Amino acid sequence: MNENVKLKLASLPETPGVYQYYNKNGDLLYVGKAKNLKRRVNSYFNKTHDSKRLRVLVSNIDNIETINVNSEYDALLLENNLIKEHQPRYNILLKDDKTYPWICIKNERFPRLFSTRNVIKDGSEYYGPYSSVKMMKILLGLIKELYQIRTCSYDLSEKNIENDKYKVCLEYHIGNCQGPCEGFQSEEDYNAQINGIRSIIKGEFSEAKNYLNDKMLHYASQLEFEKAQMIKDKLDTLHKYQARTTIVSPTITNVDVFSITSDAEYAYINFMKIHHGAIVQSHTEEWKKKLEESDEDLLQRAIVDFSERFNLNSKEIYVPFEISLEIPNRKITVPKIGDKKHIIDLSIKNTKIYRLEQLKQTKIVDPDRHTNRIMNQMKNDLRLPVEPRHIEGFDNSNIQGTNPVSACVVFKDGKPSKKDYRIFNVQTVEEPNDFATMEEVIYRRYSRVLAEGEPLPQLILIDGGKGQLSSALKSIDRLGLRGKISIIGIAKRLEEIYYPDDPYPLYLDKTSETLKVLQHVRDESHRFGITRHRNRRSKNAFKSELDDIPGIGPQTIKELLTIFKSVQKIKSASLEELTNVVGKSRAEKIKVYFSNENNANIG
């Protein structure tokens, strides 16, 4: 740390603000916000960081600049703008809205309605942006079905209409426009349609319903029943659309909802705009973590960034957990029960589904990134010193105390490496004893690995709880491997994870990828052990008296059983019959063996 940085740290104010880190070349490395600049910036330098990337950042800081603001919210706004402008290397890259379309109500007489990606500050109204083009097209399709709005770009000034400058087009003749260009529709009636459209876009349906209902009654009073029926059909369409979009009580209105799901490397953030119980806007995106960002920090940034990008200004915001952010004129709520909690749960569900979609895509197009992410996630979830690229799992098979075996399976980069599987026939344990068996097998496995100079695994997984883990540890200690290999146990009942010398197990989320990998290792060791155990029992079960006859091998026994079908018939066969199958020499051995056996039984 140079003298300039030391001096800056000593003189920082205890106020909200933004800090900027520069390297010795004057390049901006990182922009951050703080409620207390002195405390936050000093925290980078007075503690050891787990993240290698964060340690590298701190080592490269040569200069610090700060900007003081009035509140943490102002700091977030400023940080958001600086990140977008400079895109520092160590910051999460916040997106802009240039790729998203808007719905525009043009600032003109007889306003047009259309989608656009260019926002022009000419007094026109812009709604969005819409992250889902499909949803925007559904909305525009509904509006087109309900209202007759012009699509031409004529200048429909009073003078031009009075002078008959324009003639109605095909849209008028097919019923999609009421012909304001020739004065067939009044400006008042046209603007009433625009008001209804504006309300629908905002998620309010009452004004549109009232407009259509008045039109229907008017046509009915004029005995124009065909036109009245057409309006009724449009009302039914509007009712169906509202029912399809309403997800909770219509009393919940003008609310923005934010939620987050994250893993070691990425965060997945969703926002929903709720109006009268309906989702009128929704967006989910993936943010790559650069440093040790917490979910609270990321969610706060998302609220500021999304509010700016998507023009969000609801008076109330729902979030899944408490955050320290205070936004002027906007209330932040953590729903606990009822419809409000249902909305938060739905938002979280969207982040999880989006995450799964991204992971599936990544697994296909970039399998290395998929593997690296899982390994990093396992390291963090299991509190390991290194990524478990090489895992070995052990399970004992000992049904009714017979033919005990122990299986060792090997996983590399989270996938089975079947050529490295090993099976151990238990040698020193006579009675059924899971603990003693585990101790023997672990010692035999790793004493051989050490003797042959083979690489040790980063993680050993023992199928069982504290007892099996303790037995395995005895062998690990005898071999001097404590601290060189991580070893854990997984119990079947609740899938709890046990650590050496820790009485309290770790419980992983049932849907976590870390637990799925551990379960795969455990299940594979169990499958491999059971299969080999069954094979061994089968061989012993089919051992017959013929196996004890000197000079009679497996092939001869197979030939005899194929012809005579049973040992009893072989015993009663004549020397000539046996000779025809296996030859005179082996036939005589068989007759002598069974003759001696009968004499022994008589005696």
C-alpha positions as CSV (number, residue, x, y, z in Angstrom):
1,M,0.0,0.0,0.0
2,N,1.5,3.3,-1.1
3,E,1.6,6.5,1.0
4,N,-1.1,8.2,-1.1
5,V,-3.6,5.3,-0.4
6,K,-2.7,5.3,3.4
7,L,-3.3,9.1,3.6
8,K,-6.6,8.8,1.7
9,L,-7.8,6.0,4.0
10,A,-7.0,8.1,7.1
11,S,-8.9,11.1,5.8
12,L,-12.1,9.5,4.5
13,P,-15.3,10.9,5.8
14,E,-18.0,8.8,7.5
15,T,-20.7,9.8,5.0
16,P,-22.6,8.1,2.1
17,G,-20.8,8.2,-1.2
18,V,-19.1,6.5,-4.1
19,Y,-15.5,5.4,-4.2
20,Q,-13.4,4.7,-7.2
21,Y,-10.2,2.6,-7.3
22,Y,-7.5,3.3,-9.9
23,N,-4.2,1.4,-10.7
24,K,-0.8,3.0,-11.2
25,N,-1.6,3.6,-14.9
26,G,-4.7,5.6,-14.0
27,D,-7.1,2.9,-15.2
28,L,-10.4,2.8,-13.3
29,L,-10.6,-0.7,-11.6
30,Y,-13.7,-0.6,-9.5
31,V,-16.6,1.7,-8.5
32,G,-18.5,1.0,-5.3
33,K,-21.1,2.7,-3.1
34,A,-21.1,3.0,0.7
35,K,-23.4,4.2,3.5
36,N,-20.2,5.0,5.4
37,L,-17.2,5.7,3.1
38,K,-14.6,5.4,5.8
39,R,-15.8,2.1,7.2
40,R,-16.4,0.5,3.8
41,V,-13.2,1.5,2.0
42,N,-11.0,0.6,5.0
43,S,-12.6,-2.9,5.1
44,Y,-10.8,-3.7,1.8
45,F,-7.4,-3.2,3.4
46,N,-7.7,-4.3,7.0
47,K,-8.9,-8.0,6.5
48,T,-7.9,-11.1,4.5
49,H,-10.3,-11.9,1.7
50,D,-11.2,-15.4,0.6
51,S,-11.7,-14.3,-3.0
52,K,-8.5,-14.4,-5.1
53,R,-10.0,-11.8,-7.5
54,L,-10.6,-9.5,-4.6
55,R,-7.1,-9.9,-3.3
56,V,-5.7,-9.1,-6.8
57,L,-7.9,-6.0,-6.9
58,V,-6.7,-4.7,-3.6
59,S,-3.0,-5.3,-4.5
60,N,-3.4,-3.2,-7.7
61,I,-5.1,-0.1,-6.0
62,D,-2.8,2.9,-6.4
63,N,-5.2,5.7,-5.9
64,I,-8.7,6.2,-4.4
65,E,-11.2,8.9,-5.3
66,T,-14.5,9.5,-3.6
67,I,-17.7,11.5,-4.3
68,N,-19.9,12.4,-1.3
69,V,-23.7,12.3,-1.7
70,N,-26.6,12.8,0.7
71,S,-27.9,9.2,1.0
72,E,-27.1,5.6,0.2
73,Y,-29.8,5.7,-2.5
74,D,-28.1,8.7,-4.2
75,A,-24.8,6.7,-3.9
76,L,-26.4,3.7,-5.7
77,L,-27.8,6.0,-8.5
78,L,-24.3,7.5,-9.0
79,E,-22.6,4.1,-8.8
80,N,-25.0,2.8,-11.4
81,N,-24.3,5.6,-13.8
82,L,-20.5,5.4,-13.4
83,I,-20.4,1.7,-14.0
84,K,-22.4,2.0,-17.2
85,E,-20.2,4.9,-18.4
86,H,-16.8,3.4,-17.6
87,Q,-17.4,-0.4,-17.3
88,P,-14.6,-1.0,-14.8
89,R,-12.9,-4.4,-14.9
90,Y,-14.0,-5.6,-11.5
91,N,-17.6,-4.4,-11.6
92,I,-20.7,-6.3,-12.6
93,L,-21.6,-5.0,-16.0
94,L,-25.0,-3.4,-15.7
95,K,-27.0,-3.5,-18.9
96,D,-28.8,-0.7,-20.7
97,D,-32.2,-0.7,-22.4
98,K,-31.1,-0.2,-26.0
99,T,-32.0,-3.7,-27.1
100,Y,-35.5,-3.6,-25.6
101,P,-38.6,-2.3,-27.4
102,W,-41.1,0.2,-26.1
103,I,-44.7,0.9,-26.9
104,C,-45.0,4.5,-28.1
105,I,-48.1,6.7,-28.2
106,K,-47.0,9.4,-30.6
107,N,-47.4,13.1,-29.6
108,E,-49.6,14.2,-32.5
109,R,-53.1,14.8,-33.4
110,F,-54.9,11.5,-33.7
111,P,-51.9,9.7,-32.0
112,R,-50.5,6.6,-33.6
113,L,-49.5,3.5,-31.5
114,F,-46.4,1.4,-32.4
115,S,-43.4,-0.4,-31.0
116,T,-39.9,1.1,-31.3
117,R,-36.4,0.7,-29.9
118,N,-35.6,4.4,-30.2
119,V,-36.8,6.7,-27.5
120,I,-37.2,10.3,-28.9
121,K,-37.9,13.1,-26.4
122,D,-40.6,14.9,-28.4
123,G,-43.4,14.7,-25.9
124,S,-44.5,11.2,-27.0
125,E,-45.4,8.6,-24.3
126,Y,-43.2,5.5,-24.0
127,Y,-44.2,2.4,-22.1
128,G,-41.7,-0.3,-21.3
129,P,-39.1,-1.3,-22.2
130,Y,-40.4,-4.9,-22.7
131,S,-37.8,-7.6,-22.2
132,S,-40.2,-10.1,-23.8
133,V,-41.1,-9.1,-27.4
134,K,-43.7,-11.9,-27.4
135,M,-45.6,-10.3,-24.5
136,M,-45.5,-6.9,-26.1
137,K,-46.9,-8.3,-29.4
138,I,-49.7,-10.1,-27.4
139,L,-50.6,-6.7,-25.8
140,L,-50.5,-4.8,-29.1
141,G,-52.6,-7.6,-30.7
142,L,-55.2,-7.2,-28.0
143,I,-55.3,-3.4,-28.5
144,K,-55.7,-3.8,-32.2
145,E,-58.6,-6.2,-31.7
146,L,-60.3,-3.8,-29.3
147,Y,-59.7,-0.5,-30.9
148,Q,-59.6,1.0,-34.4
149,I,-56.4,3.1,-34.4
150,R,-54.9,4.6,-37.6
151,T,-51.6,3.2,-38.9
152,C,-50.8,5.9,-41.5
153,S,-48.2,8.6,-40.9
154,Y,-50.3,11.5,-42.3
155,D,-50.3,14.9,-40.7
156,L,-53.9,15.0,-39.6
157,S,-54.1,18.7,-38.8
158,E,-57.6,20.4,-38.9
159,K,-56.5,22.3,-42.0
160,N,-55.4,19.2,-43.9
161,I,-58.7,17.3,-43.0
162,E,-60.8,20.3,-44.0
163,N,-59.0,20.6,-47.3
164,D,-59.6,16.9,-48.1
165,K,-55.9,16.4,-48.5
166,Y,-56.1,12.6,-47.7
167,K,-58.4,9.8,-48.7
168,V,-59.2,6.7,-46.6
169,C,-57.1,3.6,-47.3
170,L,-57.6,-0.1,-47.2
171,E,-57.5,-0.2,-43.3
172,Y,-60.7,1.8,-43.3
173,H,-62.5,-0.4,-45.8
174,I,-61.6,-3.6,-43.8
175,G,-62.8,-2.1,-40.5
176,N,-59.4,-1.5,-38.8
177,C,-59.7,2.3,-38.9
178,Q,-62.6,4.8,-38.7
179,G,-61.2,7.3,-41.2
180,P,-60.2,10.3,-39.2
181,C,-58.2,11.5,-42.2
182,E,-61.5,12.3,-44.0
183,G,-63.2,13.5,-40.8
184,F,-65.2,10.3,-40.4
185,Q,-64.1,10.1,-36.7
186,S,-64.0,13.0,-34.2
187,E,-60.9,13.8,-32.3
188,E,-62.8,13.4,-29.0
189,D,-63.9,9.8,-29.9
190,Y,-60.4,8.9,-31.1
191,N,-58.8,10.3,-27.9
192,A,-61.3,8.3,-25.8
193,Q,-59.8,5.2,-27.5
194,I,-56.3,6.3,-26.7
195,N,-57.3,6.8,-23.1
196,G,-58.5,3.2,-23.0
197,I,-55.3,2.0,-24.7
198,R,-53.2,3.9,-22.2
199,S,-55.1,2.3,-19.3
200,I,-54.7,-1.2,-20.7
201,I,-51.0,-0.8,-21.1
202,K,-50.8,0.3,-17.5
203,G,-52.8,-2.7,-16.4
204,E,-56.0,-0.8,-15.7
205,F,-59.0,-2.2,-17.5
206,S,-62.0,-0.2,-16.1
207,E,-61.7,2.7,-18.5
208,A,-61.5,0.4,-21.5
209,K,-64.5,-1.6,-20.2
210,N,-66.5,1.6,-19.7
211,Y,-65.7,2.9,-23.2
212,L,-66.7,-0.4,-24.9
213,N,-69.8,-0.8,-22.7
214,D,-71.0,2.7,-23.6
215,K,-70.5,1.9,-27.3
216,M,-72.4,-1.4,-27.0
217,L,-75.3,0.3,-25.3
218,H,-75.3,3.1,-27.9
219,Y,-75.5,0.7,-30.8
220,A,-78.2,-1.4,-29.0
221,S,-80.3,1.8,-28.5
222,Q,-80.0,2.5,-32.2
223,L,-81.1,-1.0,-32.9
224,E,-77.7,-1.7,-34.6
225,F,-77.5,-5.2,-33.0
226,E,-74.7,-6.5,-35.2
227,K,-72.4,-3.7,-34.2
228,A,-73.5,-4.1,-30.5
229,Q,-72.6,-7.8,-30.7
230,M,-69.2,-7.0,-32.2
231,I,-68.5,-4.7,-29.2
232,K,-69.8,-7.4,-26.8
233,D,-67.3,-9.8,-28.3
234,K,-64.5,-7.3,-27.7
235,L,-65.6,-6.9,-24.1
236,D,-65.5,-10.7,-23.7
237,T,-61.9,-10.7,-25.1
238,L,-60.9,-8.0,-22.6
239,H,-62.4,-10.0,-19.7
240,K,-60.5,-13.1,-20.8
241,Y,-57.2,-11.2,-21.1
242,Q,-57.7,-9.7,-17.6
243,A,-58.6,-13.0,-16.1
244,R,-55.5,-14.6,-17.7
245,T,-53.1,-11.9,-16.4
246,T,-54.6,-11.5,-12.9
247,I,-52.5,-13.7,-10.5
248,V,-53.6,-12.3,-7.1
249,S,-56.2,-10.1,-5.6
250,P,-56.9,-7.1,-7.9
251,T,-56.6,-4.9,-4.8
252,I,-52.8,-5.2,-5.0
253,T,-51.9,-2.4,-7.4
254,N,-49.0,-0.3,-8.5
255,V,-46.3,-2.5,-6.9
256,D,-42.8,-3.4,-8.1
257,V,-41.5,-6.9,-7.1
258,F,-37.8,-7.9,-6.9
259,S,-36.2,-11.2,-6.1
260,I,-32.8,-13.0,-6.5
261,T,-31.4,-16.5,-6.7
262,S,-27.6,-16.9,-6.7
263,D,-24.8,-19.4,-6.7
264,A,-21.1,-19.0,-6.3
265,E,-20.5,-17.3,-9.7
266,Y,-23.9,-15.9,-10.9
267,A,-27.0,-14.1,-9.7
268,Y,-30.4,-14.3,-11.3
269,I,-32.6,-11.3,-10.7
270,N,-36.3,-10.9,-11.5
271,F,-38.6,-8.0,-11.3
272,M,-42.4,-7.8,-11.9
273,K,-44.6,-4.8,-12.2
274,I,-48.0,-5.6,-10.6
275,H,-51.2,-3.5,-11.4
276,H,-54.6,-4.6,-10.2
277,G,-53.3,-8.0,-9.4
278,A,-51.9,-8.5,-12.9
279,I,-48.3,-8.8,-14.1
280,V,-48.0,-6.0,-16.6
281,Q,-44.2,-6.2,-17.0
282,S,-41.6,-8.8,-16.0
283,H,-37.9,-9.3,-16.7
284,T,-35.2,-11.8,-15.5
285,E,-31.5,-11.6,-16.2
286,E,-28.2,-13.1,-15.2
287,W,-25.4,-11.1,-13.5
288,K,-21.9,-12.5,-13.3
289,K,-20.3,-11.9,-9.9
290,K,-16.9,-10.3,-10.0
291,L,-16.0,-10.0,-6.3
292,E,-17.7,-11.1,-3.0
293,E,-21.1,-9.4,-3.7
294,S,-23.8,-10.4,-1.3
295,D,-27.4,-11.0,-2.4
296,E,-28.5,-7.9,-0.5
297,D,-25.9,-5.8,-2.3
298,L,-26.9,-7.2,-5.7
299,L,-30.6,-6.8,-5.0
300,Q,-30.1,-3.1,-4.1
301,R,-28.2,-2.5,-7.3
302,A,-30.9,-4.3,-9.3
303,I,-33.7,-2.1,-7.8
304,V,-31.8,1.1,-8.8
305,D,-30.7,-0.3,-12.2
306,F,-34.1,-1.8,-13.2
307,S,-36.0,1.3,-12.0
308,E,-33.9,3.5,-14.3
309,R,-34.0,1.1,-17.3
310,F,-37.6,0.1,-17.1
311,N,-39.0,3.4,-15.9
312,L,-40.3,1.9,-12.6
313,N,-41.8,4.4,-10.1
314,S,-44.3,2.4,-8.0
315,K,-44.9,3.7,-4.5
316,E,-44.2,0.3,-3.0
317,I,-41.6,-2.4,-3.6
318,Y,-41.7,-6.0,-2.5
319,V,-38.5,-7.9,-1.7
320,P,-37.8,-11.4,-0.3
321,F,-35.6,-10.2,2.6
322,E,-34.7,-7.1,4.6
323,I,-32.4,-4.6,2.9
324,S,-30.9,-1.4,4.3
325,L,-31.7,0.7,1.2
326,E,-34.1,3.6,1.7
327,I,-35.6,5.2,-1.4
328,P,-37.4,8.6,-1.3
329,N,-41.2,8.3,-1.7
330,R,-41.0,4.5,-2.2
331,K,-41.8,2.0,0.6
332,I,-39.9,-1.3,0.7
333,T,-41.8,-4.2,2.1
334,V,-40.9,-7.9,2.9
335,P,-44.2,-9.8,2.6
336,K,-44.7,-12.7,5.0
337,I,-48.2,-14.1,4.3
338,G,-51.1,-14.0,1.9
339,D,-51.3,-12.7,-1.7
340,K,-48.2,-10.4,-1.2
341,K,-46.1,-13.4,-0.2
342,H,-47.5,-15.3,-3.2
343,I,-46.2,-12.7,-5.6
344,I,-42.7,-12.8,-4.0
345,D,-42.8,-16.7,-4.3
346,L,-43.8,-16.4,-8.0
347,S,-40.9,-13.9,-8.6
348,I,-38.4,-16.3,-6.9
349,K,-39.8,-19.2,-9.0
350,N,-39.1,-17.2,-12.1
351,T,-35.4,-16.7,-11.1
352,K,-35.0,-20.4,-10.4
353,I,-36.6,-21.5,-13.7
354,Y,-34.5,-18.9,-15.6
355,R,-31.3,-20.2,-13.8
356,L,-32.1,-23.8,-14.8
357,E,-32.7,-22.8,-18.4
358,Q,-29.3,-20.9,-18.4
359,L,-27.6,-24.0,-16.9
360,K,-29.0,-26.3,-19.5
361,Q,-27.9,-24.1,-22.3
362,T,-24.5,-23.7,-20.8
363,K,-24.1,-27.4,-20.4
364,I,-24.7,-27.8,-24.1
365,V,-22.7,-24.9,-25.6
366,D,-20.0,-24.6,-22.9
367,P,-19.5,-27.8,-20.9
368,D,-16.2,-26.6,-19.4
369,R,-17.9,-23.5,-17.9
370,H,-20.7,-25.8,-16.6
371,T,-18.1,-28.1,-14.9
372,N,-16.1,-25.2,-13.5
373,R,-19.2,-23.6,-12.0
374,I,-20.3,-26.8,-10.3
375,M,-16.8,-27.4,-8.9
376,N,-16.6,-23.9,-7.6
377,Q,-20.1,-24.2,-6.1
378,M,-19.2,-27.5,-4.4
379,K,-16.0,-25.9,-2.9
380,N,-18.2,-23.1,-1.4
381,D,-21.1,-25.2,-0.3
382,L,-18.9,-27.9,1.4
383,R,-16.3,-25.3,2.8
384,L,-13.4,-27.1,1.1
385,P,-10.0,-25.6,0.6
386,V,-9.9,-26.5,-3.1
387,E,-12.3,-27.6,-5.8
388,P,-13.2,-31.3,-5.5
389,R,-12.1,-32.3,-9.0
390,H,-11.2,-35.8,-7.9
391,I,-13.8,-37.5,-5.5
392,E,-13.7,-41.0,-4.2
393,G,-16.7,-42.6,-2.6
394,F,-16.9,-45.7,-0.4
395,D,-19.7,-48.1,0.5
396,N,-19.8,-51.5,2.3
397,S,-21.9,-54.4,1.1
398,N,-22.5,-57.1,3.7
399,I,-25.8,-58.8,3.4
400,Q,-26.5,-61.2,6.4
401,G,-22.7,-61.2,7.1
402,T,-21.8,-63.2,4.0
403,N,-19.1,-62.4,1.4
404,P,-18.4,-58.8,2.6
405,V,-17.0,-56.4,0.0
406,S,-16.4,-52.7,-0.1
407,A,-16.7,-50.5,-3.2
408,C,-14.6,-47.5,-4.1
409,V,-15.9,-45.3,-7.0
410,V,-14.0,-42.4,-8.5
411,F,-15.5,-39.2,-9.9
412,K,-13.5,-36.7,-11.9
413,D,-14.9,-33.2,-12.7
414,G,-18.2,-34.4,-11.3
415,K,-18.5,-37.4,-13.6
416,P,-17.9,-41.2,-13.0
417,S,-14.5,-42.5,-14.0
418,K,-15.4,-46.2,-14.2
419,K,-12.0,-47.4,-15.2
420,D,-10.8,-46.2,-11.8
421,Y,-13.4,-48.1,-9.7
422,R,-12.1,-50.6,-7.2
423,I,-13.7,-53.5,-5.2
424,F,-12.2,-54.7,-1.9
425,N,-12.8,-58.2,-0.5
426,V,-12.7,-57.7,3.2
427,Q,-9.7,-59.6,4.8
428,T,-9.3,-58.8,8.4
429,V,-13.0,-58.5,9.6
430,E,-14.7,-61.8,10.3
431,E,-18.0,-60.7,11.7
432,P,-20.4,-58.1,10.1
433,N,-18.8,-54.9,11.3
434,D,-19.3,-51.8,9.1
435,F,-17.0,-49.6,11.1
436,A,-14.0,-52.1,11.1
437,T,-14.6,-52.8,7.4
438,M,-14.4,-49.1,6.6
439,E,-11.2,-48.7,8.6
440,E,-9.6,-51.6,6.8
441,V,-10.6,-50.5,3.3
442,I,-9.6,-46.9,3.7
443,Y,-6.2,-47.9,5.0
444,R,-5.7,-50.4,2.1
445,R,-6.8,-48.0,-0.5
446,Y,-4.6,-45.0,0.5
447,S,-1.5,-46.9,1.7
448,R,-1.4,-48.3,-1.9
449,V,-2.0,-44.9,-3.5
450,L,0.9,-43.5,-1.4
451,A,3.2,-46.5,-2.2
452,E,2.6,-46.2,-5.9
453,G,2.8,-42.4,-6.0
454,E,-0.7,-41.9,-7.4
455,P,-2.6,-38.6,-6.9
456,L,-4.7,-38.3,-3.8
457,P,-8.4,-37.2,-4.2
458,Q,-9.4,-33.7,-3.0
459,L,-12.5,-35.2,-1.3
460,I,-13.4,-38.6,0.2
461,L,-17.1,-39.4,0.6
462,I,-18.1,-42.0,3.1
463,D,-21.6,-43.5,2.9
464,G,-22.7,-43.3,6.5
465,G,-22.9,-41.0,9.5
466,K,-20.5,-40.2,12.4
467,G,-19.6,-43.9,13.0
468,Q,-18.4,-44.7,9.6
469,L,-16.7,-41.3,9.2
470,S,-14.8,-41.8,12.5
471,S,-13.6,-45.3,11.4
472,A,-12.3,-43.9,8.1
473,L,-10.5,-41.1,10.0
474,K,-8.6,-43.6,12.1
475,S,-6.9,-44.9,8.9
476,I,-6.5,-41.4,7.5
477,D,-4.6,-40.4,10.7
478,R,-2.5,-43.6,10.7
479,L,-1.4,-42.7,7.1
480,G,-0.6,-39.1,8.1
481,L,-3.2,-37.7,5.6
482,R,-5.2,-35.6,8.0
483,G,-5.4,-32.1,6.4
484,K,-4.2,-33.3,3.1
485,I,-7.5,-34.8,2.0
486,S,-11.0,-33.5,2.8
487,I,-13.3,-36.3,4.1
488,I,-17.0,-36.1,4.8
489,G,-19.8,-38.6,5.5
490,I,-23.4,-38.5,4.1
491,A,-26.2,-40.1,6.0
492,K,-29.1,-41.6,4.1
493,R,-32.0,-40.6,6.3
494,L,-32.0,-36.8,6.0
495,E,-29.0,-36.5,3.6
496,E,-27.1,-34.7,6.3
497,I,-23.4,-34.1,5.7
498,Y,-20.9,-34.9,8.6
499,Y,-17.5,-33.4,9.1
500,P,-14.6,-34.6,11.2
501,D,-14.7,-33.4,14.8
502,D,-18.0,-31.4,14.2
503,P,-21.0,-32.7,16.1
504,Y,-23.5,-30.7,14.0
505,P,-24.2,-31.9,10.4
506,L,-24.6,-29.7,7.4
507,Y,-28.0,-29.7,5.6
508,L,-27.8,-28.7,1.9
509,D,-30.8,-27.5,-0.1
510,K,-32.5,-30.6,-1.6
511,T,-32.3,-29.1,-5.1
512,S,-28.7,-28.0,-4.9
513,E,-26.3,-29.3,-7.5
514,T,-23.7,-30.0,-4.8
515,L,-26.0,-32.4,-3.1
516,K,-26.9,-34.0,-6.4
517,V,-23.3,-34.7,-7.1
518,L,-22.8,-36.2,-3.6
519,Q,-25.9,-38.3,-4.0
520,H,-24.6,-39.6,-7.4
521,V,-21.3,-40.6,-5.9
522,R,-23.0,-42.3,-2.9
523,D,-25.6,-44.1,-5.1
524,E,-22.9,-45.2,-7.6
525,S,-20.7,-46.6,-4.8
526,H,-23.8,-48.5,-3.5
527,R,-24.7,-49.8,-6.9
528,F,-21.2,-50.9,-7.7
529,G,-20.8,-52.6,-4.3
530,I,-24.1,-54.4,-4.5
531,T,-23.5,-55.7,-8.0
532,R,-20.1,-57.1,-7.1
533,H,-21.4,-58.5,-3.8
534,R,-24.2,-60.3,-5.7
535,N,-21.8,-61.8,-8.2
536,R,-19.6,-63.1,-5.4
537,R,-22.6,-64.7,-3.5
538,S,-23.8,-66.2,-6.8
539,K,-20.5,-68.0,-7.4
540,N,-20.5,-69.4,-3.9
541,A,-24.1,-70.4,-4.0
542,F,-23.6,-72.5,-7.1
543,K,-20.6,-74.3,-5.8
544,S,-21.4,-78.1,-5.9
545,E,-19.8,-81.3,-4.8
546,L,-18.1,-81.7,-8.2
547,D,-15.9,-78.7,-7.3
548,D,-14.2,-80.9,-4.6
549,I,-13.2,-83.7,-7.0
550,P,-9.4,-83.6,-7.6
551,G,-8.5,-83.2,-11.3
552,I,-12.0,-82.0,-12.3
553,G,-12.1,-78.4,-13.5
554,P,-14.9,-75.9,-14.3
555,Q,-15.2,-76.9,-18.0
556,T,-15.6,-80.6,-17.1
557,I,-18.2,-79.8,-14.5
558,K,-20.1,-77.7,-17.1
559,E,-20.1,-80.5,-19.6
560,L,-21.3,-83.1,-17.0
561,L,-24.2,-80.8,-15.8
562,T,-25.2,-80.1,-19.4
563,I,-25.6,-83.8,-20.2
564,F,-26.8,-85.2,-16.8
565,K,-28.6,-82.1,-15.5
566,S,-27.9,-82.8,-11.8
567,V,-25.2,-84.0,-9.4
568,Q,-27.4,-86.9,-8.3
569,K,-27.6,-88.3,-11.9
570,I,-23.9,-88.0,-12.3
571,K,-23.4,-90.0,-9.1
572,S,-25.7,-92.8,-10.4
573,A,-24.2,-92.8,-13.9
574,S,-22.1,-95.8,-15.0
575,L,-18.4,-95.6,-15.8
576,E,-19.2,-96.1,-19.5
577,E,-21.7,-93.2,-19.5
578,L,-19.3,-90.9,-17.8
579,T,-16.5,-92.0,-20.2
580,N,-18.6,-91.0,-23.2
581,V,-18.8,-87.5,-21.9
582,V,-15.4,-86.7,-20.2
583,G,-13.1,-89.5,-21.1
584,K,-12.0,-92.6,-19.2
585,S,-9.4,-90.9,-16.9
586,R,-11.7,-88.2,-15.5
587,A,-14.6,-90.7,-15.4
588,E,-12.6,-93.0,-13.1
589,K,-11.7,-90.1,-10.8
590,I,-15.4,-89.2,-10.5
591,K,-16.4,-92.9,-9.7
592,V,-13.6,-93.3,-7.2
593,Y,-14.5,-90.0,-5.4
594,F,-18.2,-90.8,-5.0
595,S,-17.4,-94.4,-4.1
596,N,-15.1,-93.2,-1.3
597,E,-17.8,-90.7,-0.2
598,N,-20.4,-93.5,0.0
599,N,-18.1,-95.7,2.0
600,A,-17.4,-92.8,4.4
601,N,-21.1,-92.3,4.9
602,I,-21.7,-96.0,5.6
603,G,-18.9,-96.2,8.0
